[in-house]
Amino acid sequence: MECHYEIKGLSLTIYVPAELDHHAAKTIQQDVDSMIASYSIHTVIFDFENTEFMDSSGIGVILGRCRNLSFSGGKVKAVNLHSARVRKIFTMAGLYKLIEVENG
């Protein structure tokens, strides 16, 4: 499954692929940064509905977007953390303390 994006107003939803590893992370990072700049995105929502695996580069993508959006007062959210593996990564990385998480 590839990564898909949806822009609604000033929000960008990223439909994260089944595996958010270093290969997918690099593409997502470049795509999202480009869209943030081009469309004045204020909120980035990572939708983990179909994600079963995430490594440290996935954490880096989330943290990097947090940093970039913090300069403009924007925010990052995560939704649909159905995978226990992904929830465990979020807990170990402290992401629950840094971003808003729904359904997880």
C-alpha positions as CSV (number, residue, x, y, z in Angstrom):
1,M,0.0,0.0,0.0
2,E,1.3,3.4,-0.9
3,C,0.9,6.6,1.2
4,H,-2.0,8.8,0.2
5,Y,-2.6,12.4,1.2
6,E,-5.8,14.5,1.5
7,I,-5.9,18.3,2.0
8,K,-9.0,19.9,3.5
9,G,-8.7,23.6,4.1
10,L,-5.5,24.0,6.2
11,S,-5.3,20.4,7.3
12,L,-3.3,17.6,5.6
13,T,-4.2,14.0,6.3
14,I,-1.5,11.4,5.7
15,Y,-2.8,7.8,5.2
16,V,0.3,6.0,6.4
17,P,1.2,2.8,4.6
18,A,1.3,-0.7,6.3
19,E,5.0,-0.2,7.0
20,L,6.4,3.1,7.9
21,D,10.1,2.3,7.6
22,H,13.1,4.3,6.3
23,H,12.0,3.9,2.6
24,A,8.5,5.2,3.2
25,A,9.6,7.8,5.7
26,K,11.9,9.7,3.3
27,T,9.2,10.0,0.7
28,I,6.6,11.1,3.3
29,Q,8.9,13.6,4.8
30,Q,9.6,15.2,1.4
31,D,6.0,15.2,0.3
32,V,4.6,16.6,3.5
33,D,7.2,19.3,3.8
34,S,6.4,20.4,0.2
35,M,2.6,20.4,0.9
36,I,3.0,22.3,4.2
37,A,4.9,25.1,2.3
38,S,2.7,25.1,-0.8
39,Y,-0.7,25.0,0.9
40,S,0.0,26.8,4.2
41,I,-0.9,23.7,6.2
42,H,-1.7,24.3,9.8
43,T,-2.6,20.8,11.0
44,V,-1.0,17.5,9.9
45,I,-3.0,14.3,10.8
46,F,-1.2,10.9,10.5
47,D,-3.9,8.2,10.0
48,F,-2.5,4.8,11.1
49,E,-5.6,2.8,10.2
50,N,-3.6,0.4,8.0
51,T,-0.2,0.6,9.6
52,E,1.2,-2.5,11.3
53,F,4.9,-1.5,11.6
54,M,6.8,1.6,12.3
55,D,10.5,2.1,13.0
56,S,12.6,5.0,14.3
57,S,12.5,6.8,10.9
58,G,8.7,6.9,11.3
59,I,9.2,8.5,14.7
60,G,11.5,11.0,13.0
61,V,8.9,11.9,10.4
62,I,6.4,12.7,13.1
63,L,8.9,14.7,15.3
64,G,10.2,16.6,12.3
65,R,6.7,17.7,11.3
66,C,6.0,18.7,14.9
67,R,9.1,20.9,14.9
68,N,8.3,22.4,11.5
69,L,4.7,23.2,12.4
70,S,5.6,24.6,15.8
71,F,7.3,27.6,14.2
72,S,3.9,28.6,12.7
73,G,1.7,27.6,15.6
74,G,0.5,24.4,13.8
75,K,0.0,21.0,15.3
76,V,0.4,17.3,14.5
77,K,-2.2,14.7,15.4
78,A,-2.3,10.9,15.1
79,V,-5.5,8.9,14.6
80,N,-6.5,5.2,14.3
81,L,-3.6,3.6,16.1
82,H,-5.2,0.1,15.9
83,S,-1.9,-1.9,15.9
84,A,-0.5,-2.8,19.3
85,R,3.0,-2.6,17.8
86,V,2.5,1.0,16.7
87,R,0.9,2.0,20.0
88,K,4.0,0.5,21.8
89,I,6.4,2.5,19.6
90,F,4.3,5.6,20.4
91,T,4.6,4.9,24.1
92,M,8.3,4.1,24.1
93,A,9.1,7.2,22.0
94,G,6.9,9.4,24.3
95,L,4.8,10.6,21.3
96,Y,1.6,10.5,23.4
97,K,3.1,13.4,25.4
98,L,4.0,15.4,22.3
99,I,1.1,15.1,20.0
100,E,-2.7,14.6,20.2
101,V,-3.7,11.0,19.7
102,E,-7.3,9.9,18.9
103,N,-8.6,6.4,18.9
104,G,-5.4,5.0,20.2
